[in-house]
Amino acid sequence: MAKEKRLDGETGLLELEERGFWGGPIPLRVRVVEGPDQGLERLLESGGLVVGTSPEVDLVLSDRTVSRRHLEIALVEAGVRVRDLGSRNGTFVGEHRIESAVLPIGSELRLGRTRLAFLSALGQGTVDVSQRIRFGRLVGQSQAMRQVFALLERAAKNQVPVWIHGEAGVGKTLAARALHDARSQPPLRREGILVELDLSRGAQAGDHLLKVAKGGTVLLDRIDEAPLFVQQEVGVLLDRAEREEADVAWVAVSRADPRELVEGGWLRRDLYFHLASLRITLPPLRERREDLPLLIDAIARDLGYPEFRLSPEEIAQLRAQPMEGNVRELRRIIEEALLRSPRGKGTPLTPDESAFAMTEEISRLPFKEAKERLLEAFERNYIAALLERAGGNLARAADEAGMDRSHFARLARKHGLR
């Protein structure tokens, strides 16, 4: 439980009250209703949204009376939590200047010459779904994963702090690394390194970190398992990075939902507001079992067995398993299957030596050319495998891939498969 100031749209500032901090927030549209950017709007479905004039915030304003990082907006059970980030000219609700307040949906606030309105986004069809089936080493064609990919695509276009959470083995660290790699591409073209800190082991987050990670990403792994003194060090570092406008992107990773961690007293609230501008939940494998064929194929290729196949009966057996270890457990099962018995017509599988040779070859190419070569190879192999499973039926193969039939057909023609 936490004490929060709460502002009511009609009666003004109310007294401090004890209440549950988190609940089932309503999706929100943050709209500029007055000022130089009138009509500008952003959707907030979860986590936080930072408003200011810096190009790195979520809602970028051109109003010069607004600070670079002016305020943060977050969804909570009672409505919308607003936190002023130490702005020059302040944040106002009516005539009241606020530092931290909870407002009901439908309220408005003023910052500089700009007025913002908080409008409900229910019924607006707001859930984005990506058309891709892969993001870095993450693979999935289910709606749940394509929603994750859409959020990662959105995060890759800016430097907003991201909090990734989910059960053990779902691929949280892979998602963080893929996001870092995606930010090296347009429009950000970031060239810095990825620094990974395992906070569960008391990794030190010293001041030198900002120099080492300049232009890159700091991955705060297992932040939910960090001792209190480590959380304090991270909080100090984040404050300093914000004051100095350090060129560092932050990604936090945890098993538990950060909201639950705050409510349970396991996580400092200031870390949440620093790091959870965008929350991404990776779904457990049991909630996306339709991804199994694609995952099995990707794991087998990664292990050097591109011809590896499981029968429909074997895949059905996997679907029936609880898979508490998620994708990590699936990988172990595939590894054991490869070691335990030969596949196919009595001929033991051997690793695809050409795949290793290709890896050595492309490592000598420029990054862009190497990436294009790999994507071309993946695309052709993927389309060919789907067509083979579908008996050459384009519509069935496109449906399994979660792709438009005409787009799938164009890819098949491109690679000489039709």
C-alpha positions, 0 to 999 in steps of 0.5 A: 500500500502506498500514500499518494496525493489524489486530485479530483477534476472538480473538487481540487486537491484531496487529502492523502489517502491509503489505497492499493497502488495498482489495478486494471488500468484503462488504455489512455489517449494523451492528446494535446488540446491546446498549444503549438502541437495541438492535435498531437496524440499518443496511446498509453496502454501500460507502463509510463509515457514521458512528455517533453521537448527532448527527441528521446521522450515518448511525446515530443513537444515543440513548446519552448516553455516545456522542459526536455523531460517535463513530466511522466504519465503512468496508468494506475487503478484510480486513473492517471498518475502524473509526476513532474520530473523537475521541470522549469515552469511546473505542471498545473491542474487548474490553478494547482501546481503539482509534483505527483498526483493521481487524476481521473480519466477525462482530466486536463493539465497544463505545462507551459503553453500546452494543455494535455487531455487524458481520454479513454482509449477503450474500443479504439482497436489499440492493440498493435500486431506486427507482421513479422514472425521474428525479432532478433532470435525471438520467434513466433507467429502467434498474436501474443508474440506479434504484439510483443514484436510490435512493442519492440519495434516501437521501442527500437525507434527511440531511446525510451527505457524498457522493462521486459518481464516474464517467466524463466526461459521465455527469452527476456535477455534475448529480447533485450539484446535484440532491442539493442541490435535493432537500435543500431539500425535507422532511425537511431543508428546507435553504435555503442555496446551492450553492457549486461549487469547481473544485479542478483549477484550484487554487480556494481553499477558505478559511475564509470558505467555511463562512460563505458556504455555511452551511445549503447545500452545497459541491461539491468538483468534480474533487477527483481533479485537485486539486494537493497544496496544495489537498488540504491546504487542503481537509483543514484546512477539513474538520477545522475544519468537523467541530470547529465542527459547521458547518452545511455539506453536502459533495459530492465529485466525481471521475472515478476511484473514490476508493478507487483514488485513495487506493491510488494515492497521488493522494488524501489518505486523510483526505479520503476518510474525511471525504467518502466516507460514501456513494459513488455511482457513475454508470454509463456510457451503454454499460451502460444503453443501454435508457435511450436513448429516454428520454434522447433525449426528455429532451434534445430537450425541454430543447433546445425540441423536444418533438416530436423523434423518432428512428426505431427504425433511428436508435436502433439505430445509437446503441445500436451506438456506443461512446458514450465521451462518455456522455450529453454525447456523446448531447446533442451528437449530438441537437444536430447532428441538429436543426441538420443536417436537418428532422424529420418530414414535410419540415417543419423543427422549430422550438423550442417557443415555448410551453415558453419562455413557460411557463418565464417564467410559472412563474418568477413562481410560488412554488417548490412551485406551480411545481414541481408545474406542471412535474411535471404537464406532464412526467408527461402528456407522458411518458405520452402519448409512451409510449402513442403508441410502444406503439400504445396498449398499456398493458402494453407502455408500462408495461413500457418505463417500468419501471412497474407496469401498474396505476400506469401506467393510473392516471396515464393516466386522471389525465391523460385519456389513457385 
